[in-house]
Amino acid sequence: MSCNLLNKLNIIAEVGQGHDGNLTLAHSYIDAVSKSGVSAIKFQIHLAEHESSIIDKFRVKKKYIYDKSRFNYWKRTEFNIDQWAELKNHAEKLGLIFLCSPFSLKAVDILQKINIKAWKIGSGELNNFPLIEKISKTNKPIILSTGLSNFSEINDAVKLVNNFHKNIAIMQCTSLYPCPKNLIGLNVIKDLKERYKFKVGFSDHSGNPLTSLAAKSLGADFVEVHVVFNKNIIGFDTESSITIEQLKELKNHFSYLDEILKHKINKNIISAILKKNKKLFEKSIFLKKNVISGKKIKFNDLDFRKPANGILARDFRLIIGKKIKKSKRKGSFLKRNDILI
């Protein structure tokens, strides 16, 4: 798979662990996301015995989530390789790009066996060089998320991948759930584009679809948003997510933005239709008094009205103090040939 896959990305709907270990719910997310029109759906493959430890703590405490430890949580919500293959096949059958972030070397093996088409490396794995190297050797596109790393660390990860290929996209991200407005960092999108010359995406944890629209308008090639069926669902990422209905709206807004952003205009060239409106909307110099032949024109003689079919309002200083050639009645527009220059 070449860079073409990265070119196809517009919105990645991140389910993550929103399925809570329920395979039916995971499939339900695929069905719902496919109807939104976005390009990709993403899950996370967590394998407790290959990723976690007994001192692995929950990021936050949640009511009615009764797992004794994070290890137990990962264990309870695991899917096996056959189930992952089923999810991938379901998504691809519906036209979605299937992505799944691995969090262990074993998870990489599973995803490779089911023939994942591209890799998404989560922010917490950017310094996991054994995992990055193993993934890079597959020569498949890689999306690097940078929510916990500085530029020096990003540089090192990019160099590692570049030892094998340059089929990379990089995502601005801030790993806070939900992410407060003052730490979203949309300015970094431009920095990443200038530094790396790769596709640049934005991974959003704000829970507000407007954030992704702003990212798109500032140059993000694609975005990733956490999705949930309902904001009342208890889960670790619910506050950081948008709803499926908001996802549909976001895709519609993206299509509109794509259309307007691809058309460039030259502000020094006025199109024919604008020239017509220019004449309709702009103002000319209009006499609000009768003016007799030979009289010097004063400002108080003038008004400025539509349409622009005489001397333009912008040129009013050029005629103040000039004599009028022949008498003109109140309500007339001044023309150049009315004035003695």
C-alpha positions, 0 to 999 in steps of 0.5 A: 500500500502506497501513500495513496491510502494516506491521501484518502484520509479525511476523518478518522472515527476513533472508537478506541475502547468505546466498545468496552469489550463488547464485540456486538457494540464494536460492530455497531460502531462500524455500521454507524460510522460507515453511514457518516461518510468518513474515510476511516474507523480506528480501534485500539488493540490492548493485550494486558499480558503484553502491555500492562503490569500490576502497577499500571494505574487508571488515568481517571476513576470512573463510576460503575467501571468495576475492574480492579486494575488497568490490567484487568480492564485491558484483559476484560476488553480484549478481542482475539485475532479472529474477532479482529479479522471479523471487525476489519472485514466488516469495516472494509466491506462497508468501504471504510479504511480500518485502522487499529493502534497496537500497544505491544509487539504482540499486537503488531503481530496480530494486526500484521496477520490480519493484513492491516493496511496502515499503522497508527502509532499512538502518542504513548508509543512514539518513544517505543522504538522496538515497536516503531522499528517492527512496524516500519519493517512492514513498509506500510504507511505510518501515522505518528501521533505526537501528543506527549512528545517534543520536536526532538523526540518526534525527529528521532521517531521520524528518523527511525521510520525513514531508515525503512521508508518515508510513507509517513503522516504526522498528527498534532495531538495533546494527550489530555482527555478532554483537552482544554482549549488553551492546550489544543495547539492548532498552531503546531499544524503549520510547524509540522508541515514546515518541518517534515513536508509530510501529510499532517493530521490533527488528533482531537480530544476536545469533544467539540467538532468545531476544533476539527473544523478549525484544524482543517481550515488551518491546513490539517490534511485529515483529522481523527476524532473520538466518537461515541453513540451518546455523551451519557455513556460511561467511558474513559473517552466519552468527554473527549468524544463527539457523537455519531450525529456530530460526526455526520455533520462534521463530514458534511462541513469537511466536504464544504471546506474541501470545496472552498479551500481548493479554489484559489483567487487572485485578489488583483484580478476582478472577475466579470461577475464582480465587476458587475456587482462593483458597479451596482454596490459602489457609489458615485458623486451625486449632486444634492443641489443645483449647480450653475455653470462656472461655479466652483464645486464645494463638498456641501454640494455633493452626496455619494450614491449608488450605482457607480456610473459616474465619478467614483466617491473615492475621487471626491477630493479631485473635484473639490474647488473645480469649476463645473462646465454647464449647469446641472440639476440636483439629483444628477451624477457627475461625469468627468466631462462635467468638470473643468480640469 
